[in-house]
Amino acid sequence: MGALLAAFRSRRVGMLTGLGFASGLPLVMSGQTLSAWLATVDVDIKAIGLLSLISLPYSLKFLWAPLLDRYTLPIFGRRRGWMALTQLGLCLAIWLESSIDPRTSIGAMGMAALLVATLSASQDIVSDAYRTDVLPPEERGSGTSTFVFGYRVAMFVSGAGALALSDYLPWPTVFRIVALLMLPAVLITWLAPEPESARPPRTISAAFTQPFADFFSRRRALAILGFVMLYKFGDYIASNMSVIFLIGLEFSRTEIAALSKGIGFTAMLLGIALGGGLVTKLGLRRSLFLFGALSAATNSGYLALALVGKNHLLLAGAIGVHNLCAGMAEAAFLAFLTSLCSKSFSATQFALLSSASTLAGRTLGASAGYVVAAGGWATFFGAAMSMAVPALLLLSLVPKDAGPEAESR
C-alpha cells in the first residue's frame, strides 16, 4: 500500500487533479446541463435536439491542435499559456450563457454554447499535451489517474450537481457558479511546474505533417494504431447499449440512475485511482493486458442479467465491478497514449490518438442493434466481451519502445 501511495506524492501529480477538474467542468455546460435548462423552460424539443451538434468540436479538435503545438503565448510558456487563456475564456463564455434568455434568444444561446464547447475542446487539447510533457515515465500512471479523477468529479459537479442545485436556484445563477469555479484553475496553472522545453514545429506546414511522419516512422506503427482503436471498442458499445438493456428489463429510470451515479461513479473513481497506482507497480504493458481483460470479463455481469432477468443485487454487483475494472483500464490506456506522444507536437498526436480510440466504437457500434435483434442480449454481451481478444493480441505486437525514439526531432 505504501508503494501505491508513493506514486501520488509528486507535486506534478497533485497539480494534475486540479487541472483535470478544470478540463472536465465545462464539458456538460453546453450539453446535458444546458439541455436540462432548456427543457425546464419549455424550449422546443427539436431545437434542443439540434443543439447536440454543438459537441462537434470535441470530435474535430485535431483540426486546430497543430496551432497549439506551433505557437507559444508570451506568458506561462507553450502549454500553460494556452491553458490559462482557455480557462479565462471559459469563465467568461459560461457567464455569457447565463446572461441569455433561451426562450427569446435560442440562436444566441446556441452560439454561446458553441463557444463554450470550442474553448473546452481547446483546453482538453493543451491539458493533454501538458500532461504528456510534464510527466516522467514513472509518473505517467499516477499522473494520468489523478487528472482523470479530477475530470470525472468535475463532470459530476457540473452535471448532476448543477441539476440538483437548479431546484433551489435559478438556472442563470447555477451557470454563474460554475463559471466562477473555472477561476481557481488559472491559479493552479500559474503554480504548476513548467515542462522541460521541447522544440516546437518550425512552420505551420510542419505542425500538420510532422506528427504523422513521426508516428508512422516507428516500428509496427500499424499494430500500435490497431491496438489504440480496438482496446476500448467492446466496452464502448456495451456501455452505449446498457441503459436500453436495463430499461428493457423493466428497471425504472430512477433505479438505473441511482445505481449508475452512486455505485457506478464511486467504483469508477476508485478504479481510476487504483489503476494509476498499479501501473507504476506492475508496469504499463502488464497493466494494459490485465485491466483490459478484467474490464471485458466483467461485462459477464450484464450477460448474467440477460439470462436471469431483473435482479437488483445482480445489477448493483455488475455496475460496481465493471466500473471498477473499467476505471483501472482507462487509467492505464490514457497513460499509454501519453507515452506515445512526442513532446514537440504532443497536442496534435494526443488529439489524433484519442479520436482514433473511439472511431471504431462510433462507426461499427452502429451495428449493435442488429446484433441484439438477431441474437438477443446475451449474445450481444458475449460478443462485446470477445472483442477484447483482438486488442490484447495486438498488444503482444506493440514494441516495448513504442514511444518517440528522440524527443529532439
N, C-alpha and C positions, 0 to 999 in steps of 0.2 A: 504493500500500500504506500509506503514511503517513497518507493521509486516512481510510482504513478503520480503522486502529488508533486514530486520534484520537477516533473515535466512542465508544471504550470507556474513555476516561481519566477520565470523571467519577466522583466519589465515589458519586453516586446509582446510576450504572450498576453499579459494582463491588459495592455492598451488595446489589443485587438477585440476584447469583449465590448468596449465602448464603441469602437469603430464598426463592429458588426451590428450593434444596436442601431447606430445611425444609418447604416445601409438598409436594414430591414424595416425601419419605421415608416418610410413613405410608400412602401410597396403597395399597400391596400388602400391608400388615401385617394387614389384615382381609380380604384377598382371596387372591391366588395364594400368598403365603408362608404364610399361615395354613392354606390348603388342603393345602400340601405337608406341614406339620407333622401335620395330622390324618390324612393318608394314610399317613404313616410309622408311626403308632401304631394303624393298623387301625380308625379310626373308620368307621362305616357310610357307604358311598358316597352313599346317599340323604340322609343328614344333611349331608354335605359339599355336595351339590348345593343343598340348601335354604339353606345359608349364603350362596349367591350373592346372595340378596335383601338382604344387609347393605349392598351397594353402592348401594342406592336413594338414600341421602342425597345422593350426588353428582349425581343427576338431579333432585332436588327442592330443591336448595339455594336456589333463587329464592324459596321459600316463606317463609324467615326472613331472607333478605338485607335486606329493609327495616328489620328491627330493628337491624341493624348499621349502617345508614345513620342511623337516628333517634337512637340512644343513644351517649353518649360515656362511657368509663370515666374514673375520676379520675386515672389515671396514663398517661403516654406519649401522650395525645391520642386522637382519634377512631379512627384506623386502627391505630397502633402498639399502643395499649392492648389492643384485641381480638386482635391478632396474638400479643402476649406471653402473654395468657391462654390462648389455644388451644394455643400451643406448650407451656406448662407442663402443661396438661391432657392433651395427647398423650403427654408423657413419663410421666405417672402412669398413663394408660389402657393404654399398651403394656406398662408394667411389670405392671399388673394382669393383662393377658392372660398374661404369663409365669408368673404365680403359680397359674394354674388348670390342673388336670389334665383335658384334654379327654376322656379315656377314661371318667371318672366324672362329669364335670360339663359335658357338652356344651352344656346350656342356659345355664349361667353364662358359658361361653366365647363363645357367640353374643351375649349381652348386652354383654360386654366389647368384642367386635369391633364391634358396632353403635355403641357409644360412641366407639371409635376412628374409625370412618367418619364419624360426625356431626361430631366435632371437626375431623377432617381436611377435610371439605367446608366447614366454617365458616372454617378457616384459608385455604382456597382463595378464598373469597368476599372476605375482608378483604385478602388479599395482592394479588388482582387490583385491588381498589379502591385500595390503597396505590400500586401501580404506576401506575395511571391518574392519581392525584392528584399524584404527586411528579415525574413526567417531563414536562419541557417538550417541545413538538413535535419539536425537532431531536434529542432523545434517545430518542424512542419506539421506533425500530427497534433501536438498540443495547441499550437497557434491557430491552426485551422478549426479545431473543435471549439475553442473559445470564441472565435469570430462567428461561427455558425450558431453557437449557443446564444450570443447576443442578438443575432439576426432573428432567430426564432422567437425569442422573448419579445422583441420589438414588434414583430408581426402580431403577436397575441395582444400586446398593448394597444396598437392602432387598429386592430380588428375587433376581437371580442371585447376588449376593454373599452374602446370607443363606443361600441354598440350599447354596452351596459350603461355607460355614462350618459348616453343620449336620452335615457329615461328620466334623467334628473336635470339635465342642462340642455339649452337649445343647441342644435347642430352647429351653428357658426362658432359658438363657444368651444365645443368639443374640438373642432378643427384648429382653432387658435391655440388650444392647449397642446395639441400635437405639434403645431408649428414651433412653439417655444421649446419643445423638447429637442428640437434639432440644434439649438444654440450650444448646449454643453459639448456637442460633438466637435465644434470648432476649437474649443479649448483643448480637448483631447488630441485633436490633430496637431495643434501647435506644440503640445508637450511630447507627442510621440517621437521616438527616435528616427532620425533620417537614415534611409537605406544607404548602403555603400553606392557610390556613384557608378553608373554604367553609361557607356556612350550611346546616346540615342541615335536613331536613323538620321543620316545627314540630309536627306531630301524627302519630300512628300512621296515621291515615287518609291523610294527605298522603304519608307514606312509601310507602304501597302504590299510590297513584294517580298522583302527580306524575311518577314515572319514565316511565310510559306516555304521559301527556299531553305531556311534554317531547319524547319521541322522535317521536310521531306528529304533532306540530305542525311538524316540519321538512319542507322541500321534498323531494318524491319519497321520502317515508319508506317507501312500499311497495317501491320499487325497491331501496332500501338493504337492507331486510329480506330481499327475494328474493335479493339477491346474497349476503348472510350465510348464508342457508340452503343455497345451491347451490354455493358456492365449493369446498367440500371433499367434495361429495357423491360424485363419481365415484371419487376416491381412497379415500374411506371404504369403499365397498362392495368395491372391488378389493382393498384390504388385508385386509378381513374374510374374503375367499374365497381369498386367496393360498396359505395353508397347505394347505387342502383340495386346491387345484390341484396343488401340488407333491407332495403325498402320492400323488395320482393318477398323477403321472409317475414314481412309484417312487423318489423321493429318500427317503433314510432320515430319520427324525426327528433323528438326530444331525447329519446334513449340513445340514438346514434350520436347526437351532438354531445351529450353528457359523457359518453364513454370515449369518443374520439378526442374531445377537447380536454377531458380530465385525465383519464388513464393514458390515452394515446400521446397527448402533449407532454406529460410528465415522463413517460417512458422514452420518448424521442430525445428529450433534453438529457436524460441520464445516459442514453446510448451514445449521444454525441460526445459527452464529457468522458465516458469510459473508453470509447473508441480512440479519442485523441491521446489519452494516456497509454493505452495498449499499443498504439502504433509505435511509440517511442521504445517500448519494451520488446515487442515482437518483431519489429521491422516492417517496412511498408508493404513489401510483396506478400509476406506471410499474412499480414492483416487483411490485405485486399482479398486473398483467397478465402480465409476463414470467415470474415464478416460477410462477404458476398454469398458464400454457401449458406451461412446461417440465415441471412435475410431472405434468400429464396426458399429455404426449407420451412421457414416459419409461416409461409403462405398456406402451409398444411392446416393451420387453424381455420382458415376460411373454407378450405376443401372439406374439413370435418363438418363445418356448419352446413355446407351444401348437402352433405349426406344425412346429417342428423336432423336438421331443421332448426327452428327458433329455439335458442338456448342462451339466456343472459350470461351465465357463468362462462360458457364456452366463448361467447363473443368478447367478454372482458379479457379473458386469457389470450385470445387470438390478437386483439388490438394491442395489448400490453407487450407481449413477447415479440410480435412482429415489429412494432415501433422501436423497441429497444435495439433489436438487431439491425433494423434499417438505419437508425441513428449512428451506430458503430460503422456501418458500411459507408454512409455519407461522409463521415469524418475522414476515413481512410481514402476514399475516392477523391475528395477535394484536395487532400494532401498530395495525392499522386498527380493531379492536374497541375498543382503548384510546382512540383518537381520537374515537369516537362517544359516549363516556360523559361526562355532566355530573358535575362534582366533588361536587355536592350530594348525589347519590344514585348514585355510580359503582358501589357494591357491588351494588345491585339491577339496574342496567342491564347491567353486565358479566355477571352471572349469567344474566339473561334472554337476552342475545345469544349467549353461549357455549352455552346449551341449544338455542337456535334453530339454531345452526350444525351440530348433529348430529341434529336432528329428522328431516330428510329421509332421512339415511342409516339411522337406526334404524327408520324406518317403511317407506319404499319399498324399502330394502335387503332386506326380507324376500322380495322377488320375484327376487332374484339367482339362486337355484337354478333357478327356472323358465326364466330366460334361458339358463343353461348347458344345461339339459335340452333346450331347443328348438333352440338354435343351436350349441352347443359352446363350448369355452373361448375360441377365437379370436374368435368373435362377442361373447362377454361382455366381453373386454378391449377390443375395438374400441368397444363401446358405452360402456364406462367412460371411455375417452379422449374420446369425443364429448360426454360430459356436462359437460365444462368449457366448451363453447361458450355455452350459455345464461348461465352465470355471468359470463363475460367480456363478453358483450353487455350484460348488466345493469350491469356496471361502467361502461360508457360513459354510462349514465343517472344514475349516482351523482354528485351535485353535489360540486364541489371543497370546499365548505364544509359537508360532511355532518355535522360535529360540532356540539355545542351552540352556539347563537348567543350565549348570555350565561350565564356561569358564576354570575351573581348571582341567578338565578331560584330 
